[in-house]
């Protein structure tokens, strides 16, 4: 009988980039809404169940200040979580002042919060670019750096990029919301 050899597996290291950029223009790619209970299959074939609703997406650095131009084109994965209405309630919402809320304001403008029926749609985020600070992401409750994350307090729409709707698009939207103007 041969000798039994035990090898320790390599410690899993994150390959996520670690960026620290005071002001970056970033773009959202491939946004997907994940609901509580969704089962996700990872690249290695293992699965996990989503516990908190969120929008999962790939982020890309589009522009930076002069000292960080080498980071343009860098990508990483980000999740924009919906916070609970009350801790432990199991009910989630999008609200101003949170990471997903600030992203929503940057995408749709301040008026979004005035319409109680308005909903952030993951599809509306495809290709959306905004300004923010990027900082190193640490593991939950710890100090180990695991990648990059968007600083939620710094999310802003790009100046002059507010989306204007044509008269026809506005009429279609109002008709869909049951607020048709009769002229």
N, C-alpha and C positions, 0 to 999 in steps of 0.2 A: 504494500500500500504506500502511496506517495505522501509527501508532506503536505499538510494543509496550510496554505498561505492566506492570510487575511490582509486585504488592502483596504485602507481607509479611502473613502471617496473624496474627491476634491470638494473643498468648501465652495458652495455656490456663491459666486461673486456677481454683482450687478454689472451689466455692461451699459447701463444708462449713463448718458453724459451728465456731468455736473457743471452747471453754468451759474455764473453770478454776474448778471448784467443789470445795471441801474435802469436803463431804458431800452427796451427792445420792441420791435414790431414783429408780432408773431401771427401765424396763420393756422387755422384749424383745418385738419384733413380727416376724412372718414369718421365723422361723428356718429355715434350709435347710442340710442337710449337703452339703458339696461334697467329692467324692473325687478322688484323684490321677487325672488323665486326663480328667476332665469338661471338656467344651467349653462355655464360657459365651459367650453373645451379648450384647454391650453395647447400650445404647440407640441408639448411632450405627450399629449394624449390624456393627461389627467384632467379632472373636472372640478369645478367649484360652483356653489350656488350664491347668487347675488343676495346680499343681506340689506344693502341700502341702495335705493334708486339713484342713478347717476347717468351722466352723459360721458361716455368714454371716447377719446379721440387721440389722434396723433397731432402733435404740435410741431411747428417748424419755425425757426428763426428766419425772418425775411430781411430785417435790417437792424442795425445797431449804431451806436456812436462810433467814432473813429478808432477807439482803442480795442473794440471787440469785433471788428469786421471779419476776423477769422472764424467766428462762430456762425456766420450766415450759412444757412443750409442744414444746420444741426437739427435733428428731430428727436423727440421723446414722446412717451405716452402720458396723458394727463386724464384725470377723472374730475368732473364737476359734480359733486354730490348735492342732493336735495337734503336740507336739514329737517330734523323732526320738528313738528309743531310744538311739542313739549317732550322733554327727555323721557324715553320709555313708552311713549304713546303709540309708536308704530305707524303714525301718520306723518307724511312728509309734505313739504311745500317749497315753493320757490318764493323767496322774499328778498327785498332790498337789503344791502349791507352784507350779504353772504357772497361766497365766491361765485356761485351760479347766478345769484341775483345781480351782482355787478357785471357779469358777462351779459346777462339779459338786457340790462340798461345800456351797455355799450352797443349791443346789436340793434335794439329796437328804439332806444331813446327813453327819456323820463316818462313820457306819456303812456308807456306800456302798463305801468302800475295803476293807471286810472280805470282801465277796462278789467273788470273782475272776471271776465270770461277769456282773457288773453292767455295763451299758453306758449311757452318756449318750445320750439320744434327743433329737434336735432338736425333735421335736413336744412333748416335755415342757417345753420352754423357752418356748413360746408364752404370752405374757401374764405370764411370771414377772417379779416385781419384787424388787429387792435394793438394798442400800446400797453405795455406793462413792465414791471420789474420781474426778472427771473432770479430765483434764489435756489441754493442747494436744498434738496428735500431730505428730511431725516425720517428714520423709521418712527412709527407711532410710539410716543412715550419715551423715546430714546434720543441718543445723540449721533448714532451711526448715519452717515450720509449715504443715501440710496439713489440719488439722481437729481433731477431738476423739477421745480414746480413754479407755477405762476403765483406771484404775491397778489392775493385777492384785493387788497386795499388799493392797488395801483392800476387796476384794469380801467382803461379809457378807450373810447372810440377814437379812431384816427381823425385828426382835424380835417374838416371838409368832406368827410366820407359818409355823412349821414345819408341814408338811402331815401331818396325822394320817389314817391309813387307817381306814375302818370295818372291823369284824370280817369282813364279807363280802369287802371289797376285799383284805384281808390274806390270807384263805383262798384267793381266786382267784389272787393273786400267788404264794403258796407252792405251790399246785397246779401253776401254770405252770412254776415252777422245780423241780418234782419234790420238794418238801419238805412235802408235805401232812401236816397234823396229823390223826391219828385220835383221836377223843375218845370 
